């Protein structure tokens, strides 16, 4: 066994009555990529937050390079050579790359000389690690993949020898994920130690040297990656056999419930993102939209859900004619039987400062069930929330807990429960399993299929091509704002991938 880079010994952490980590022991070898997997709420993020100093363990010991260290805050973690790239980036969006990298590590009261030093070091790091980013670019103008590079550069600039990445591919395209993996392998080969938190077991198999599994706050197993399998890891995570394929019967489509004609949508810059798109979705079928992120899928969902006004087009939904250029708005669409699971649960699906029960009825607060005269009926809200918590296995089962304190996967379940339990005629779903563990993915997929079988019309957008192929009865492919092809669920990954890359319909079929 190689020399340990970091060791955790009997780490224990409670939040009130919730025991997030239970006497966790972990050894990560120097110069390796070590994966940590587990269900949402298994304690992975809490453990990483302890290593990085956001939380302090109630008991236990941390050793870095064989020496016991006290990590009381992120500055202490950085001093110990530990860096962290968070799932939701910690960048100041209106700062440049250079300004973000030097923030908190200025080294000089004269910012001009400090910027010059940072710029020179950035140039070296970018060249050494294939992390090219324009140092003068404003972060909010960079694509997500390059923002992630800025986070990695920040950690390397501060001298990180141990790099923690939390769900690093959740917001990346396949090409960006491949580039990230190449960077991580290079860092490992240079002697850096990488700790990778991810729900994507195929990524664990592809990139890690060892993998540890957490369940209900405990570390239950560690395996050499080459000696395990996706099936074994899934079973260790959940504590039972997990169905890794979607079990469904052929669809029995009925009447058209969503009919879109000539929809054109522009973004805030005036760029046409949806270009003369027409599609239909019938009752009892799932139509999947495949495409690389940024090709108009997000704007399509926003227009259909009333969040964004269209420039042109017509929509017929659940028996109602709608002018998306004038009259569409989310409240009106909810009233006629449309429900929407947004792609970005943090910015569009939830108010993180609200309690779980408040988010469980958000958007439906005018429903008579939740009214007590002009006021909200808090008891009714909490009863409804508890029913959803039980039906969707939301953890912890506490409807009074602030939504920010739930894991990402359980936050996703809160949104899904709110929208699915309204029994809509048309369901628009964006990225249903983003940041969700394998057990919850199985549960969410079953729920989506059950809604289809109950006669609902479902339009599904996902960057996970495996998910699109597994769930959809018909697959539409978007490229550069247009639908460039339609395929059945048995079309090959390669065939759909060519269409996603903009290859002509006839070429993709050859």
Secondary structure as UniProt FT lines:
FT   STRAND          4..15
FT   TURN            16..17
FT   STRAND          18..29
FT   TURN            30..31
FT   STRAND          33..38
FT   TURN            40..41
FT   HELIX           44..51
FT   TURN            52..53
FT   STRAND          59..64
FT   TURN            65..66
FT   STRAND          67..69
FT   HELIX           74..79
FT   TURN            80..81
FT   STRAND          82..85
FT   TURN            93..94
FT   HELIX           97..102
FT   TURN            103..104
FT   HELIX           111..129
FT   TURN            135..136
FT   HELIX           139..141
FT   HELIX           144..157
FT   TURN            158..159
FT   STRAND          162..166
FT   TURN            168..171
FT   HELIX           174..189
FT   TURN            190..191
FT   STRAND          193..197
FT   HELIX           201..207
FT   STRAND          210..215
FT   TURN            216..217
FT   STRAND          218..224
FT   HELIX           225..227
FT   HELIX           230..238
FT   STRAND          256..266
FT   TURN            268..269
FT   STRAND          272..282
FT   TURN            283..284
FT   STRAND          285..290
FT   TURN            293..294
FT   HELIX           297..304
FT   TURN            305..306
FT   STRAND          312..317
FT   TURN            318..319
FT   STRAND          320..322
FT   TURN            324..327
FT   HELIX           330..335
FT   TURN            336..337
FT   STRAND          338..341
FT   HELIX           345..349
FT   TURN            352..353
FT   HELIX           356..359
FT   TURN            360..363
FT   TURN            365..366
FT   HELIX           368..370
FT   STRAND          371..372
FT   TURN            373..374
FT   STRAND          375..376
FT   HELIX           378..392
FT   TURN            399..400
FT   HELIX           403..405
FT   HELIX           408..420
FT   TURN            421..422
FT   STRAND          426..430
FT   TURN            432..435
FT   HELIX           438..453
FT   TURN            454..455
FT   STRAND          457..461
FT   HELIX           465..471
FT   STRAND          474..479
FT   TURN            480..481
FT   STRAND          482..488
FT   TURN            489..490
FT   HELIX           493..500
FT   TURN            501..502
FT   HELIX           505..509
//
